Amino acid sequence: MADFGYARFGDEEEEDEEGSGYQAWGNQRDGLIFLVDASKSMFDAPDDDDCLFQLTLKIVKTTMQNKIISSEKDVIGTVFFGTEKKDNPSDFKNIFVYQSLEQPGAQRILDLEKFEEDGIKEFSKQFGHSATFSLSEALWTCMNMFSKAEGSQKMGSKRIMLFTNNDNPHAGSAHMRQQAEAKAGDLYNNGIDLELMHLQNPGESFDISKFYKPLLYMDDDELTELPDPAERMEELLRRVRSKDHKKRALRRIPFSLADGLSFSVGVYTLVRSCPKPTAVKLTKRENAELKSNSKVYLEDTGQILMPQDLKKAQTYGGHKICFENDEVTGLKRFDPAGLYLMGFKPRSCLKKYHHVKPAQFLYPDENKISGSTTLFTALLKKCLDRDVTPICKYIPGRNFPPRFVTLLPQAEEVDEHKVQVTPPGFHVIFLPFADDFRKVTYDEECPRATEDQINKAKEVVKKLTFKFSSESFENPVLQNHWRNIEALALERDEPEELQDHTLPRVEDVMKRAGKVLDEFKDLVYPADYVPGKKRKAASASAAAKKVKTEEALVELDMRAEAAAGKLGKLTVAVLKDILKKEKINTAATRKNDIIDAINNHFGV
């Protein structure tokens, strides 16, 4: 029978809030297809530089390497158009599906590397080139690949990245141009984004208005200019070894201002820890993932117990009080999930020491309750005008206990280009309970810093202060972990070298604050202090232990202790001190032999 207790409820709350809330969204995956122009002009390279086709393969390879780490469930495919040979499910001419829409793996990356280094010269033999392709059929092939992949699991987003240097592929055929525009409209209606990466050799230009503008921008799109391809390619070629957390709501709940007046909000988690991924057990022979299955057996008979056979109990007054499963569930439920306004407090009442866990963020959700944005904006504006924070009862889900939170209002901020830098909304600050506060007592004899030492420490801090951004520093432990896995999977001789940006730059530190640091050291540390060298404190502790042992021996009546049979509770060191004090001659070294010698001495 399982133990039942309120402490276990708290554990389940944390696990559900931080784990399963994200797990529900984490099951979705994104799809990306690289649609690459393989016509002859893509292989013309100035001087000894890489051709545009090689650059495209590097982008595909780098994106796959990033996806394996950032979001391993996403699927990626590669399609060539403008080839002489064909390989696609619809049997279209001049279209070759090089890699189907699947999760990226080590073998795919190795194939791209080999193809990038050795296969460019032999591309004409393997695939060939042709200028009679149909872009409409190429887009159709990509749409069919997405449809087939969505049969097993729905995708969060679908994108096609089109790489080409030809700004007018169907210049002599108005019919093929109309087909391409119609197929682009089908992609838009099916939620598939089409992005153009217009590649250019030095001295070349790319005019989007000749052919691609109707394909990329629908009637309701406002933008009519393409971003600089150089910046976008630099972004795609950058190796980023970090997990990608989808920017989706953790949960969507109602916000009740009063009886009959509520609106809907989305709750977002802004900060999360990023640990190493959990280890996965694999079978020895097939190297496949090992799935575990747990069963509960009755201790007396060995009978397998089903979930309905298990009950939870609480020991009270020496008796176990059993609870049915529905009773346990009912104990956890207080009110329906949501935020309930309790009142308002001045913003000055919120103190820094009230922080007990990372805050969450509220943003209006128009999908569930129409008009939520208007009411949310009005509440936010009034809270900012009056400098107050709402106090709310917060119940994240059905089986969550209520928490009291304060909503810290945040105004929208935009840069000089009218681009939003900080979104408007409320930060959900979890308030501590009364039991979370405790009074810390300080020992009056502890050494305290003098005013000169404090002022000098302030100077050190000012000298070493710089503009800090967490995005500028990678976690060296995680980076080393990913590099080792990557080297193992891609059969590298050694992992890529890691530069640890968290280590202090000693030369720069000494240049900026060397003098102040020396002055601080002279004020705080003794003259014979050597940094990094341990001070000799072992002899002092040994002497203290010896004095303590002698004091304990003085207080003990050895004859009474021996008669009571309590010598076995003493350590060997103490027993040997008794031998010396009572002048007992013995060659015994084992504890039992020493005790026998003492007992014989006292006639016990």
C-alpha positions as CSV (number, residue, x, y, z in Angstrom):
1,M,0.0,0.0,0.0
2,A,1.5,3.3,-1.1
3,D,2.2,6.1,1.4
4,F,0.0,9.2,1.0
5,G,1.1,12.7,2.0
6,Y,0.8,16.3,1.2
7,A,4.5,16.5,0.3
8,R,3.9,14.2,-2.6
9,F,1.3,16.6,-4.0
10,G,3.9,19.4,-4.2
11,D,6.3,17.1,-6.2
12,E,3.6,16.3,-8.7
13,E,2.8,20.0,-9.1
14,E,6.3,20.9,-10.0
15,E,6.7,18.0,-12.4
16,D,3.4,18.8,-14.2
17,E,4.0,22.5,-14.4
18,E,7.5,22.4,-15.8
19,G,7.4,19.1,-17.6
20,S,4.1,18.0,-19.1
21,G,3.0,21.6,-20.0
22,Y,5.9,21.7,-22.4
23,Q,5.7,18.1,-23.3
24,A,2.2,18.5,-24.9
25,W,3.6,21.2,-27.2
26,G,7.0,19.5,-27.6
27,N,5.3,16.6,-29.5
28,Q,4.7,18.8,-32.5
29,R,7.5,19.0,-35.1
30,D,8.4,21.5,-37.8
31,G,9.1,20.6,-41.5
32,L,11.7,22.2,-43.8
33,I,12.4,21.3,-47.4
34,F,15.5,22.8,-49.3
35,L,14.4,23.2,-52.9
36,V,17.7,23.7,-54.8
37,D,18.2,24.9,-58.4
38,A,20.6,22.5,-60.1
39,S,20.9,24.3,-63.4
40,K,24.3,24.8,-65.0
41,S,24.6,28.5,-63.9
42,M,24.6,27.4,-60.2
43,F,27.9,25.7,-60.8
44,D,29.8,28.6,-62.3
45,A,32.3,29.9,-59.8
46,P,34.5,33.0,-60.1
47,D,38.2,32.2,-59.6
48,D,38.8,29.5,-57.0
49,D,35.8,30.2,-54.8
50,D,33.0,27.8,-54.1
51,C,30.2,27.8,-56.5
52,L,26.6,28.8,-55.5
53,F,25.6,25.1,-55.4
54,Q,28.4,24.3,-53.0
55,L,27.4,27.2,-50.8
56,T,23.8,25.8,-50.7
57,L,25.0,22.4,-49.7
58,K,27.0,23.9,-46.8
59,I,23.8,25.7,-45.7
60,V,21.8,22.4,-45.8
61,K,24.5,20.6,-43.9
62,T,24.8,23.3,-41.2
63,T,21.1,23.5,-40.8
64,M,20.9,19.7,-40.2
65,Q,23.7,19.8,-37.7
66,N,21.9,22.6,-35.8
67,K,18.5,20.9,-36.0
68,I,19.8,17.6,-34.5
69,I,20.7,19.5,-31.3
70,S,18.1,22.3,-31.2
71,S,15.0,20.3,-32.2
72,E,15.7,16.7,-33.1
73,K,12.0,15.9,-33.9
74,D,11.9,18.3,-36.8
75,V,12.1,16.8,-40.3
76,I,14.3,18.1,-43.2
77,G,14.3,17.1,-46.9
78,T,16.4,18.2,-50.0
79,V,15.0,18.4,-53.5
80,F,17.0,19.3,-56.7
81,F,15.2,20.8,-59.7
82,G,16.7,21.4,-63.1
83,T,18.4,17.9,-63.3
84,E,18.5,15.7,-66.3
85,K,17.5,12.6,-64.3
86,K,14.4,12.3,-62.2
87,D,13.5,10.6,-58.9
88,N,10.2,11.7,-57.3
89,P,6.9,10.0,-56.3
90,S,4.9,11.8,-59.1
91,D,7.4,10.9,-61.8
92,F,7.9,14.6,-62.8
93,K,10.7,15.3,-65.2
94,N,13.9,17.1,-64.1
95,I,13.1,16.8,-60.4
96,F,15.2,14.7,-58.1
97,V,14.4,14.0,-54.4
98,Y,17.9,13.8,-53.0
99,Q,16.9,13.3,-49.3
100,S,13.3,12.6,-48.3
101,L,11.5,14.5,-45.5
102,E,12.9,12.7,-42.4
103,Q,14.6,13.5,-39.1
104,P,18.3,14.5,-39.8
105,G,20.9,12.0,-38.9
106,A,24.7,11.5,-39.0
107,Q,24.6,9.5,-42.2
108,R,22.8,12.3,-44.1
109,I,25.4,14.8,-42.9
110,L,28.2,12.6,-44.0
111,D,26.6,12.1,-47.4
112,L,26.3,15.9,-47.8
113,E,29.9,16.4,-46.8
114,K,31.2,13.8,-49.3
115,F,29.0,15.2,-52.0
116,E,30.1,18.8,-51.2
117,E,33.9,17.8,-51.4
118,D,34.0,15.2,-54.1
119,G,30.7,15.1,-55.9
120,I,30.5,18.5,-57.5
121,K,32.7,17.5,-60.4
122,E,30.7,14.4,-61.0
123,F,27.3,16.0,-60.6
124,S,26.8,16.0,-64.3
125,K,27.3,12.3,-64.5
126,Q,25.1,11.5,-61.5
127,F,22.2,13.9,-62.1
128,G,22.9,16.0,-65.1
129,H,21.6,19.5,-65.9
130,S,18.4,20.7,-67.7
131,A,16.8,24.0,-68.4
132,T,13.3,22.6,-69.2
133,F,12.1,22.0,-65.6
134,S,8.7,23.2,-64.3
135,L,8.8,25.1,-61.0
136,S,5.2,24.3,-60.5
137,E,5.9,20.6,-60.5
138,A,8.9,21.2,-58.1
139,L,6.5,23.0,-55.6
140,W,3.9,20.2,-56.1
141,T,6.5,17.6,-55.2
142,C,7.4,19.5,-52.0
143,M,3.7,19.8,-51.0
144,N,3.2,16.0,-51.6
145,M,6.2,15.4,-49.3
146,F,4.6,17.4,-46.5
147,S,1.3,15.6,-47.0
148,K,2.9,12.2,-46.7
149,A,4.9,13.2,-43.6
150,E,1.8,14.7,-41.9
151,G,0.1,11.3,-42.1
152,S,1.8,10.1,-38.9
153,Q,2.1,13.3,-37.0
154,K,0.9,16.9,-37.4
155,M,3.5,19.6,-38.0
156,G,3.7,22.9,-36.3
157,S,5.1,24.8,-39.3
158,K,6.0,23.9,-42.9
159,R,8.6,25.8,-44.9
160,I,10.2,25.5,-48.4
161,M,13.5,27.4,-48.9
162,L,14.1,27.9,-52.6
163,F,17.7,28.5,-53.6
164,T,18.3,29.9,-57.1
165,N,20.2,32.5,-59.0
166,N,17.8,32.7,-61.9
167,D,15.3,35.6,-61.5
168,N,13.1,34.5,-64.5
169,P,13.1,30.7,-64.9
170,H,10.0,30.7,-67.3
171,A,10.7,33.8,-69.3
172,G,9.4,32.2,-72.6
173,S,6.3,30.5,-71.2
174,A,3.3,32.5,-69.7
175,H,1.5,29.2,-69.1
176,M,4.2,27.7,-66.9
177,R,4.4,31.1,-65.1
178,Q,0.7,30.9,-64.3
179,Q,1.0,27.3,-63.1
180,A,3.8,28.3,-60.7
181,E,1.7,31.2,-59.3
182,A,-1.3,28.9,-58.8
183,K,0.8,26.3,-57.1
184,A,2.3,29.0,-54.8
185,G,-1.3,30.0,-53.9
186,D,-2.0,26.3,-53.0
187,L,1.1,26.3,-50.7
188,Y,-0.2,29.4,-49.0
189,N,-3.7,28.0,-48.5
190,N,-2.2,24.8,-47.0
191,G,-0.1,26.7,-44.5
192,I,3.2,26.2,-46.2
193,D,5.6,29.1,-46.3
194,L,7.7,29.7,-49.4
195,E,11.0,31.6,-48.8
196,L,13.3,32.7,-51.6
197,M,17.1,32.7,-51.1
198,H,18.3,34.6,-54.2
199,L,21.9,33.8,-54.8
200,Q,24.2,36.1,-56.7
201,N,27.8,35.9,-58.0
202,P,29.8,39.1,-57.9
203,G,28.6,41.6,-60.6
204,E,25.2,39.9,-60.9
205,S,21.8,41.2,-60.0
206,F,18.4,39.6,-59.1
207,D,15.1,41.3,-59.9
208,I,12.3,39.8,-57.9
209,S,9.6,41.6,-59.9
210,K,10.4,39.6,-63.1
211,F,8.9,36.3,-61.8
212,Y,9.0,35.6,-58.0
213,K,7.0,38.5,-56.5
214,P,3.5,37.0,-57.1
215,L,4.8,33.7,-55.7
216,L,6.1,35.1,-52.4
217,Y,3.6,37.8,-51.5
218,M,-0.1,37.2,-51.3
219,D,-2.7,40.0,-51.4
220,D,-2.7,40.6,-47.6
221,D,1.1,40.8,-47.3
222,E,2.5,44.2,-46.6
223,L,6.2,43.6,-47.3
224,T,7.4,43.9,-50.8
225,E,11.2,43.7,-50.5
226,L,13.4,40.8,-49.9
227,P,16.0,40.9,-47.1
228,D,19.7,41.0,-47.9
229,P,20.7,37.4,-48.9
230,A,24.2,37.8,-47.5
231,E,22.9,38.4,-43.9
232,R,20.4,35.5,-44.2
233,M,23.1,33.1,-45.5
234,E,25.5,34.1,-42.7
235,E,22.8,33.3,-40.2
236,L,22.1,29.9,-41.8
237,L,25.8,29.0,-42.0
238,R,26.4,29.8,-38.3
239,R,26.9,26.8,-36.1
240,V,24.6,27.0,-33.1
241,R,24.7,24.2,-30.5
242,S,21.7,25.0,-28.3
243,K,18.3,23.6,-27.7
244,D,15.4,25.4,-29.4
245,H,12.4,25.9,-27.2
246,K,9.2,26.6,-29.1
247,K,7.7,30.0,-28.4
248,R,4.2,28.7,-27.6
249,A,2.0,29.2,-24.6
250,L,2.5,27.0,-21.6
251,R,-1.2,27.1,-20.9
252,R,-4.3,29.2,-21.8
253,I,-6.5,30.1,-18.9
254,P,-9.3,32.6,-18.1
255,F,-8.6,35.8,-16.1
256,S,-11.6,36.6,-13.9
257,L,-11.9,40.2,-12.8
258,A,-15.4,39.7,-11.1
259,D,-18.4,37.5,-11.4
260,G,-19.4,37.3,-15.1
261,L,-16.4,39.4,-16.3
262,S,-13.4,37.5,-17.5
263,F,-11.1,37.3,-20.5
264,S,-8.5,34.8,-21.8
265,V,-4.7,35.0,-21.4
266,G,-1.8,32.8,-22.5
267,V,0.9,32.0,-19.9
268,Y,4.4,31.9,-21.1
269,T,7.6,30.7,-19.4
270,L,10.4,33.2,-20.2
271,V,13.3,31.5,-18.4
272,R,14.1,27.8,-18.2
273,S,17.2,25.8,-17.2
274,C,18.9,23.9,-20.0
275,P,20.4,20.7,-18.6
276,K,22.1,17.9,-20.5
277,P,19.7,15.6,-22.2
278,T,18.7,12.5,-20.3
279,A,20.5,9.3,-21.2
280,V,18.6,6.8,-23.4
281,K,19.1,3.1,-22.8
282,L,19.9,1.1,-25.9
283,T,19.9,-2.6,-26.7
284,K,23.3,-4.2,-27.1
285,R,22.7,-6.0,-30.4
286,E,20.4,-3.7,-32.4
287,N,21.4,-0.4,-30.8
288,A,17.6,0.4,-30.6
289,E,16.0,2.4,-27.8
290,L,15.1,0.2,-24.9
291,K,11.5,0.6,-23.6
292,S,10.9,-0.2,-19.9
293,N,7.7,-1.7,-18.5
294,S,7.0,-1.6,-14.7
295,K,4.6,-3.9,-12.8
296,V,3.5,-3.9,-9.2
297,Y,3.3,-7.3,-7.5
298,L,1.6,-8.3,-4.2
299,E,4.3,-9.3,-1.8
300,D,2.5,-12.3,-0.3
301,T,1.2,-14.1,-3.4
302,G,3.2,-12.5,-6.3
303,Q,-0.1,-11.4,-8.0
304,I,0.2,-8.5,-10.5
305,L,-1.7,-5.5,-9.2
306,M,-3.7,-3.2,-11.5
307,P,-3.9,0.6,-11.0
308,Q,-7.5,0.2,-9.6
309,D,-6.1,-2.3,-7.0
310,L,-3.8,0.4,-5.5
311,K,-4.8,2.8,-2.8
312,K,-3.1,5.6,-1.0
313,A,-3.1,6.0,2.8
314,Q,-2.2,8.5,5.5
315,T,-1.0,7.3,8.9
316,Y,-2.8,9.1,11.7
317,G,-2.9,8.1,15.3
318,G,-1.2,4.8,14.6
319,H,-3.8,3.8,12.0
320,K,-3.7,3.9,8.2
321,I,-6.6,5.8,6.7
322,C,-7.2,4.7,3.1
323,F,-8.4,6.9,0.3
324,E,-10.0,6.0,-3.0
325,N,-8.4,7.4,-6.1
326,D,-11.3,9.8,-6.8
327,E,-11.0,11.0,-3.2
328,V,-7.3,11.8,-3.7
329,T,-8.1,13.6,-6.9
330,G,-10.9,15.6,-5.2
331,L,-8.5,16.7,-2.4
332,K,-6.3,18.3,-5.0
333,R,-9.0,20.3,-6.7
334,F,-9.9,23.7,-5.2
335,D,-11.4,25.8,-8.1
336,P,-11.4,25.7,-11.9
337,A,-8.1,26.7,-13.5
338,G,-7.5,30.5,-13.9
339,L,-6.5,33.8,-12.4
340,Y,-8.8,35.4,-9.9
341,L,-8.4,39.1,-9.1
342,M,-8.2,39.7,-5.3
343,G,-7.2,43.4,-5.3
344,F,-4.4,45.9,-6.0
345,K,-1.3,46.9,-4.1
346,P,1.2,49.8,-4.8
347,R,4.1,48.7,-6.8
348,S,6.5,49.7,-4.0
349,C,5.1,46.9,-1.9
350,L,6.8,44.3,-4.1
351,K,10.2,43.6,-2.7
352,K,13.2,41.7,-4.2
353,Y,13.2,39.1,-1.4
354,H,9.6,38.1,-2.5
355,H,11.2,36.2,-5.4
356,V,10.8,32.5,-4.7
357,K,10.7,31.0,-8.3
358,P,11.1,32.2,-11.9
359,A,8.3,34.4,-13.1
360,Q,6.0,33.7,-16.0
361,F,4.4,36.1,-18.5
362,L,0.8,36.9,-19.4
363,Y,-0.3,37.9,-22.9
364,P,-3.9,38.2,-24.2
365,D,-5.4,35.2,-26.0
366,E,-8.1,36.2,-28.5
367,N,-8.8,32.6,-29.7
368,K,-10.9,31.5,-26.7
369,I,-12.7,34.7,-25.7
370,S,-13.2,37.5,-28.2
371,G,-12.3,40.9,-26.9
372,S,-9.7,39.7,-24.5
373,T,-7.0,42.0,-26.0
374,T,-9.1,45.1,-25.5
375,L,-9.8,44.3,-21.8
376,F,-6.3,43.2,-21.2
377,T,-4.9,46.4,-22.7
378,A,-7.2,48.5,-20.6
379,L,-6.2,46.7,-17.4
380,L,-2.5,47.1,-18.3
381,K,-2.8,50.8,-19.1
382,K,-4.5,51.6,-15.8
383,C,-2.0,49.6,-13.7
384,L,0.8,51.5,-15.4
385,D,-0.9,54.9,-14.9
386,R,-1.6,54.3,-11.2
387,D,1.7,52.3,-10.6
388,V,-0.1,49.4,-9.0
389,T,0.1,45.6,-9.3
390,P,-2.9,43.3,-9.2
391,I,-2.9,40.5,-6.6
392,C,-4.4,37.3,-7.9
393,K,-5.2,33.8,-6.9
394,Y,-3.5,31.6,-9.5
395,I,-4.6,28.0,-10.2
396,P,-2.6,26.7,-13.3
397,G,-4.6,23.5,-13.8
398,R,-7.2,21.2,-12.3
399,N,-4.9,19.3,-9.9
400,F,-2.9,22.3,-8.8
401,P,-3.1,24.0,-5.4
402,P,-3.8,27.7,-5.5
403,R,-0.9,30.2,-5.3
404,F,-1.0,33.9,-4.7
405,V,0.7,36.0,-7.3
406,T,1.3,39.6,-8.1
407,L,1.2,40.8,-11.7
408,L,4.0,43.2,-12.5
409,P,2.9,45.4,-15.5
410,Q,5.3,46.0,-18.4
411,A,4.8,48.6,-21.1
412,E,5.7,48.0,-24.8
413,E,9.1,49.3,-26.0
414,V,10.1,49.8,-29.6
415,D,13.4,50.8,-31.2
416,E,14.0,53.6,-33.7
417,H,12.7,51.4,-36.6
418,K,9.4,51.0,-34.7
419,V,10.2,47.3,-34.2
420,Q,9.0,45.9,-30.9
421,V,11.8,45.2,-28.4
422,T,9.8,44.5,-25.2
423,P,6.2,43.2,-25.5
424,P,3.4,44.6,-23.3
425,G,2.0,42.3,-20.6
426,F,2.2,41.2,-17.0
427,H,5.0,39.3,-15.3
428,V,3.5,36.7,-12.9
429,I,5.5,37.0,-9.7
430,F,4.9,34.1,-7.3
431,L,4.5,35.5,-3.7
432,P,6.0,33.6,-0.8
433,F,3.9,32.1,2.1
434,A,4.5,33.2,5.7
435,D,6.4,30.0,6.3
436,D,8.9,30.9,3.6
437,F,10.3,33.7,5.8
438,R,12.7,32.9,8.5
439,K,14.9,35.1,10.8
440,V,18.6,34.5,10.4
441,T,20.7,35.1,13.5
442,Y,24.3,36.3,13.1
443,D,27.1,35.4,15.4
444,E,28.3,38.6,17.0
445,E,31.9,37.4,17.1
446,C,32.1,37.0,13.3
447,P,34.6,39.3,11.6
448,R,33.0,42.2,9.9
449,A,34.4,44.4,7.0
450,T,35.6,47.9,7.8
451,E,34.3,50.9,6.0
452,D,37.6,51.3,4.1
453,Q,37.4,47.6,2.9
454,I,33.8,48.1,1.8
455,N,34.6,51.3,-0.2
456,K,37.6,49.6,-1.8
457,A,35.4,46.6,-2.8
458,K,33.0,49.1,-4.4
459,E,35.9,50.4,-6.5
460,V,36.8,46.9,-7.6
461,V,33.2,46.3,-8.7
462,K,33.0,49.5,-10.7
463,K,36.3,48.8,-12.4
464,L,35.2,45.3,-13.5
465,T,31.6,46.2,-14.5
466,F,30.8,45.7,-18.1
467,K,27.6,45.4,-20.3
468,F,26.6,41.8,-19.6
469,S,24.3,39.7,-21.9
470,S,23.7,36.0,-21.1
471,E,23.4,35.4,-24.9
472,S,27.1,36.3,-25.3
473,F,28.3,33.4,-23.1
474,E,27.7,29.7,-24.0
475,N,27.6,27.0,-21.4
476,P,31.0,25.3,-21.7
477,V,29.7,22.0,-20.2
478,L,26.8,21.8,-22.7
479,Q,29.0,22.9,-25.6
480,N,31.6,20.2,-24.8
481,H,28.9,17.6,-24.5
482,W,27.4,18.4,-27.9
483,R,30.8,18.5,-29.6
484,N,31.8,15.1,-28.2
485,I,28.5,13.6,-29.4
486,E,28.9,15.2,-32.8
487,A,32.4,13.9,-33.2
488,L,31.3,10.4,-32.2
489,A,28.4,10.4,-34.6
490,L,30.3,11.9,-37.6
491,E,33.3,9.7,-37.0
492,R,35.7,12.6,-36.3
493,D,39.2,11.9,-34.9
494,E,38.6,14.6,-32.3
495,P,35.9,17.0,-31.4
496,E,35.9,20.6,-32.6
497,E,37.9,22.9,-30.3
498,L,35.9,24.7,-27.7
499,Q,36.6,28.3,-26.7
500,D,35.4,28.9,-23.1
501,H,34.1,32.5,-23.0
502,T,33.3,32.2,-19.3
503,L,36.9,32.1,-18.2
504,P,38.2,35.5,-17.0
505,R,40.6,37.4,-19.3
506,V,43.3,38.0,-16.8
507,E,45.3,40.5,-18.8
508,D,42.3,42.7,-19.4
509,V,41.3,42.4,-15.7
510,M,44.7,43.4,-14.5
511,K,44.9,46.3,-17.0
512,R,41.6,47.7,-15.9
513,A,41.7,47.0,-12.1
514,G,45.2,45.7,-11.2
515,K,46.1,48.6,-9.0
516,V,42.7,48.6,-7.2
517,L,42.9,44.8,-6.7
518,D,46.3,45.1,-5.0
519,E,45.0,47.8,-2.7
520,F,42.0,45.7,-1.8
521,K,44.2,42.7,-1.1
522,D,46.4,44.7,1.2
523,L,43.4,45.9,3.1
524,V,41.6,42.5,3.5
525,Y,44.3,39.8,3.6
526,P,47.3,39.4,5.9
527,A,50.8,40.2,4.7
528,D,51.9,36.6,4.3
529,Y,48.7,35.6,2.3
530,V,49.5,33.7,-0.9
531,P,46.4,33.2,-3.3
532,G,45.6,29.5,-3.9
533,K,47.8,28.2,-1.1
534,K,46.0,26.3,1.7
535,R,46.7,27.6,5.2
536,K,48.0,25.1,7.8
537,A,45.0,24.5,9.9
538,A,45.4,20.7,10.3
539,S,47.7,20.8,13.3
540,A,45.5,23.2,15.1
541,S,42.4,21.0,14.6
542,A,44.4,17.9,15.7
543,A,45.4,19.8,18.9
544,A,41.9,20.8,19.5
545,K,40.6,17.2,19.1
546,K,43.3,16.0,21.6
547,V,42.3,18.6,24.2
548,K,38.6,17.7,23.7
549,T,39.4,14.0,24.1
550,E,41.4,14.6,27.4
551,E,38.5,16.7,28.8
552,A,36.1,13.9,28.0
553,L,38.3,11.3,29.7
554,V,38.6,13.4,32.9
555,E,34.8,13.5,33.1
556,L,34.4,9.7,32.6
557,D,34.6,7.2,35.5
558,M,36.4,4.4,33.7
559,R,35.6,1.7,36.3
560,A,31.9,2.5,36.1
561,E,32.0,2.6,32.3
562,A,33.7,-0.8,32.2
563,A,31.2,-2.3,34.7
564,A,28.3,-1.0,32.7
565,G,29.7,-2.5,29.4
566,K,29.9,0.9,27.7
567,L,33.5,0.7,26.5
568,G,32.3,-0.6,23.1
569,K,30.8,2.8,22.3
570,L,34.2,4.5,22.6
571,T,36.5,4.8,19.6
572,V,39.9,3.1,19.4
573,A,41.7,6.4,19.8
574,V,39.8,7.1,23.1
575,L,40.5,3.5,24.3
576,K,44.2,3.9,23.6
577,D,44.2,7.2,25.6
578,I,42.6,5.2,28.5
579,L,45.4,2.7,28.3
580,K,48.0,5.5,28.6
581,K,46.1,7.2,31.4
582,E,45.7,4.1,33.5
583,K,49.2,2.8,32.6
584,I,47.9,-0.5,31.3
585,N,50.6,-2.4,29.5
586,T,49.3,-4.4,26.5
587,A,50.3,-5.2,23.0
588,A,46.7,-5.4,21.8
589,T,45.7,-3.4,18.6
590,R,42.2,-4.7,17.9
591,K,39.3,-2.9,19.7
592,N,37.9,-6.0,21.4
593,D,41.4,-7.0,22.7
594,I,41.9,-3.4,24.1
595,I,38.5,-3.6,25.8
596,D,39.4,-7.0,27.4
597,A,42.6,-5.5,28.7
598,I,40.8,-2.6,30.3
599,N,38.2,-4.9,31.8
600,N,40.9,-7.2,33.3
601,H,42.6,-4.1,34.7
602,F,39.5,-3.1,36.6
603,G,38.5,-6.7,37.5
604,V,35.3,-6.6,35.5
